[in-house]
Amino acid sequence: MSVFVMADLHLSLGTNKPMDKFGARWKNHTEKIRENWLAAVADTDTVIIPGDLSWGINLEEALPDFHFVDDLPGKKILLKGNHDYWWDTVTKMNAFFSANGITTMSFLHNSAVRCEDFIVCGSRGWYNEDKKVITQNDVDTKKLIAREVGRIKTSLDAGRAIRETVAAEQGFSPEMLVFLHFPPYFKGYICDEIILELYRYGIARCYFGHIHGVYDVPAVRRYMDIDFYNIAGDFLNFVPLKIEKA
């Protein structure tokens, strides 16, 4: 019973959004996902998908992509990405999945879940790609970051409660892992507000996606005693990354 992670599947089985124009790694990427997933993941495993699963603009348009992922082995935990336009309230998404026979997929939103020897926490995060407009006086950016920090804190508080219960009942403390769609730390970009929250909660490992076409960077970089892992689909060449115990 292993735990894997891979973000940015960018499926488009219900719409026309080819990805091969973004580079060679994206050629036939849907087939790569299927083949690599089947080779690595068993029915008893869990795969965390931190955002950008489907190009569908609503739940109905994304349904073929949901069925594709649902048919793959393992349980899947979904987080929201910036291109998940289909994302709705958790209540509506759960009802839609139930009505369409989707049984292996669940959502992580203002929540946490125990997964084997880990506790899964996270949110979308925030990443301002235009470095020229990152200023302390940018009101919109500050509001967006504050909102995401609040969601991350809510998830971490839920994770801490789960960990305390496990410790009391089973005598050990599962590691809390954080999964974000946007990178809080990448090259010259640092989101201090998010990283500080992770540091306060003693998070040692954080996984992020979103970054595409950049392959000449380390898979893991450390900052503030936290290891940051790039797990965007194309960076992994669409091979789900197994998360090993620390």
C-alpha positions as CSV (number, residue, x, y, z in Angstrom):
1,M,0.0,0.0,0.0
2,S,2.1,2.9,-1.3
3,V,1.5,6.6,-1.9
4,F,2.3,8.3,-5.2
5,V,2.0,11.8,-6.5
6,M,1.8,13.5,-9.9
7,A,0.3,16.8,-10.8
8,D,-0.7,18.4,-14.1
9,L,-2.2,15.5,-16.1
10,H,-3.9,18.1,-18.4
11,L,-6.3,15.6,-19.9
12,S,-8.6,16.7,-22.7
13,L,-10.6,13.6,-23.7
14,G,-13.8,15.6,-23.6
15,T,-12.5,18.6,-25.4
16,N,-9.8,19.5,-28.0
17,K,-6.7,20.7,-26.1
18,P,-3.6,19.0,-27.5
19,M,-0.5,19.4,-25.4
20,D,2.2,18.2,-27.8
21,K,2.8,21.8,-28.9
22,F,4.4,22.4,-25.5
23,G,7.3,20.0,-26.2
24,A,8.3,16.5,-26.9
25,R,7.5,15.2,-23.5
26,W,3.8,16.0,-24.1
27,K,3.6,13.9,-27.3
28,N,1.0,11.1,-26.7
29,H,1.1,12.1,-23.0
30,T,-2.3,10.5,-22.2
31,E,-1.0,7.1,-23.3
32,K,2.2,7.7,-21.3
33,I,0.1,8.4,-18.2
34,R,-1.9,5.2,-18.6
35,E,1.2,3.0,-19.3
36,N,3.3,4.4,-16.6
37,W,0.5,4.4,-14.0
38,L,-0.4,0.8,-14.8
39,A,3.3,-0.2,-14.4
40,A,3.7,1.5,-11.0
41,V,0.4,1.7,-9.1
42,A,-1.6,-1.1,-7.6
43,D,-5.3,-1.1,-6.6
44,T,-4.3,-0.8,-2.9
45,D,-2.2,2.3,-3.5
46,T,-3.1,6.0,-3.4
47,V,-2.1,8.7,-6.0
48,I,-2.3,12.4,-5.0
49,I,-3.0,14.7,-8.0
50,P,-2.3,18.4,-7.0
51,G,-4.2,20.2,-9.7
52,D,-4.8,20.6,-13.4
53,L,-6.3,17.2,-14.0
54,S,-8.6,18.2,-16.9
55,W,-9.1,21.0,-19.4
56,G,-12.9,20.6,-19.2
57,I,-14.6,23.9,-18.4
58,N,-17.3,22.2,-16.4
59,L,-18.0,18.9,-14.7
60,E,-19.8,17.5,-17.7
61,E,-17.0,18.4,-20.2
62,A,-14.4,16.9,-17.8
63,L,-16.3,13.6,-17.3
64,P,-14.3,11.6,-19.9
65,D,-11.2,12.6,-18.1
66,F,-12.6,11.6,-14.7
67,H,-13.6,8.2,-16.1
68,F,-10.0,7.8,-17.5
69,V,-8.5,8.5,-14.1
70,D,-11.2,6.5,-12.2
71,D,-10.4,3.4,-14.3
72,L,-6.7,3.5,-13.4
73,P,-5.6,1.5,-10.3
74,G,-5.6,3.0,-6.8
75,K,-7.5,5.7,-4.9
76,K,-6.9,9.2,-6.0
77,I,-6.9,12.4,-4.0
78,L,-7.5,15.6,-6.0
79,L,-6.5,19.2,-5.3
80,K,-7.4,22.2,-7.3
81,G,-5.1,23.8,-9.9
82,N,-5.3,27.0,-11.8
83,H,-6.7,25.3,-14.9
84,D,-9.3,23.2,-13.2
85,Y,-12.2,25.3,-14.4
86,W,-14.6,22.4,-13.7
87,W,-14.0,22.6,-10.0
88,D,-17.1,23.3,-8.0
89,T,-18.2,23.0,-4.3
90,V,-17.1,19.7,-2.8
91,T,-20.7,18.8,-2.2
92,K,-21.6,19.3,-5.9
93,M,-18.5,17.4,-7.1
94,N,-19.1,14.5,-4.8
95,A,-22.7,14.3,-6.0
96,F,-21.6,14.4,-9.6
97,F,-19.1,11.6,-9.1
98,S,-21.7,9.5,-7.3
99,A,-24.2,10.0,-10.1
100,N,-21.7,9.0,-12.7
101,G,-20.3,6.0,-11.0
102,I,-16.9,7.5,-10.1
103,T,-15.8,5.7,-7.0
104,T,-12.0,6.0,-6.6
105,M,-11.6,9.8,-6.5
106,S,-12.0,12.2,-3.6
107,F,-11.2,15.9,-2.9
108,L,-8.8,17.6,-0.6
109,H,-10.1,21.1,0.2
110,N,-9.9,22.8,3.6
111,S,-9.2,19.3,4.9
112,A,-6.7,16.6,5.6
113,V,-6.7,12.9,5.2
114,R,-4.6,10.1,6.6
115,C,-3.0,8.0,3.9
116,E,-0.9,5.0,5.1
117,D,2.0,6.4,7.1
118,F,1.3,10.0,6.0
119,I,-1.2,12.7,6.6
120,V,-2.0,14.5,3.3
121,C,-2.5,18.3,3.6
122,G,-2.6,21.1,1.1
123,S,-4.3,23.6,-1.1
124,R,-3.9,25.4,-4.5
125,G,-1.3,27.9,-3.2
126,W,-0.3,31.0,-5.1
127,Y,2.4,31.8,-7.6
128,N,2.9,35.2,-9.2
129,E,4.8,34.4,-12.4
130,D,5.4,38.0,-13.3
131,K,8.3,38.9,-11.0
132,K,8.0,42.6,-11.9
133,V,4.7,42.9,-10.1
134,I,5.6,41.1,-6.9
135,T,5.5,43.9,-4.3
136,Q,4.3,44.2,-0.7
137,N,1.9,46.9,-1.8
138,D,0.1,44.8,-4.4
139,V,-3.3,44.5,-2.7
140,D,-4.8,41.8,-4.9
141,T,-1.7,39.6,-4.5
142,K,-1.7,40.1,-0.8
143,K,-5.4,39.1,-0.6
144,L,-4.8,36.0,-2.7
145,I,-1.8,34.9,-0.7
146,A,-3.7,35.5,2.6
147,R,-6.6,33.4,1.4
148,E,-4.4,30.5,0.4
149,V,-2.4,30.8,3.7
150,G,-5.7,30.5,5.5
151,R,-6.7,27.4,3.5
152,I,-3.3,25.8,4.1
153,K,-3.6,26.5,7.8
154,T,-7.1,25.0,7.9
155,S,-5.7,21.9,6.2
156,L,-2.7,21.7,8.5
157,D,-4.9,22.1,11.6
158,A,-7.0,19.2,10.4
159,G,-3.9,17.2,9.8
160,R,-2.5,18.0,13.2
161,A,-5.8,16.8,14.8
162,I,-5.6,13.5,12.9
163,R,-2.0,13.1,13.9
164,E,-2.8,13.6,17.6
165,T,-5.6,11.0,17.4
166,V,-3.3,8.5,15.7
167,A,-0.6,9.1,18.3
168,A,-3.0,8.6,21.2
169,E,-4.6,5.5,19.7
170,Q,-1.7,3.8,17.9
171,G,1.4,5.2,19.5
172,F,3.1,6.9,16.5
173,S,2.8,10.2,14.7
174,P,2.4,10.0,10.9
175,E,4.4,12.6,8.9
176,M,2.3,15.5,7.6
177,L,3.0,16.2,3.9
178,V,1.9,19.3,2.0
179,F,0.8,19.3,-1.6
180,L,0.3,22.5,-3.5
181,H,-0.4,23.2,-7.1
182,F,1.7,26.3,-7.3
183,P,5.3,26.3,-6.1
184,P,6.0,28.3,-3.0
185,Y,9.7,28.1,-3.8
186,F,11.2,27.9,-7.3
187,K,14.4,29.4,-8.7
188,G,14.2,33.1,-7.7
189,Y,10.6,33.0,-6.5
190,I,9.8,32.6,-2.8
191,C,6.4,33.0,-1.2
192,D,7.4,33.8,2.4
193,E,3.9,33.7,3.8
194,I,3.2,30.2,2.7
195,I,6.7,28.9,3.5
196,L,6.5,30.4,7.0
197,E,3.2,28.6,7.6
198,L,4.8,25.3,6.6
199,Y,7.8,26.0,8.8
200,R,5.6,26.8,11.8
201,Y,3.9,23.4,11.5
202,G,7.1,21.5,11.2
203,I,6.5,20.4,7.6
204,A,9.6,18.7,6.1
205,R,8.3,17.9,2.6
206,C,6.2,19.9,0.2
207,Y,5.2,18.8,-3.3
208,F,4.2,21.2,-6.1
209,G,3.4,21.2,-9.8
210,H,2.5,23.9,-12.4
211,I,6.0,24.5,-13.8
212,H,6.2,23.1,-17.3
213,G,9.0,22.8,-19.8
214,V,11.8,23.4,-17.2
215,Y,13.8,20.2,-16.9
216,D,17.3,21.5,-16.0
217,V,16.5,22.1,-12.3
218,P,16.9,19.7,-9.4
219,A,14.0,17.5,-8.6
220,V,14.3,18.5,-4.9
221,R,15.5,21.7,-3.4
222,R,15.8,22.6,0.3
223,Y,14.8,25.9,1.9
224,M,14.0,26.8,5.5
225,D,14.6,23.1,6.4
226,I,11.8,22.1,4.0
227,D,12.4,19.9,0.9
228,F,10.4,21.1,-2.1
229,Y,9.7,18.5,-4.8
230,N,8.7,19.4,-8.4
231,I,6.1,16.8,-9.4
232,A,4.6,18.4,-12.5
233,G,3.6,15.6,-14.9
234,D,6.0,16.5,-17.7
235,F,8.9,17.0,-15.2
236,L,8.3,13.4,-14.1
237,N,7.9,12.3,-17.7
238,F,4.4,11.2,-16.5
239,V,5.8,8.5,-14.2
240,P,4.0,8.8,-10.8
241,L,6.5,9.5,-8.0
242,K,6.4,7.1,-5.1
243,I,6.7,8.8,-1.7
244,E,9.1,7.0,0.6
245,K,9.0,7.1,4.4
246,A,11.5,9.5,5.8
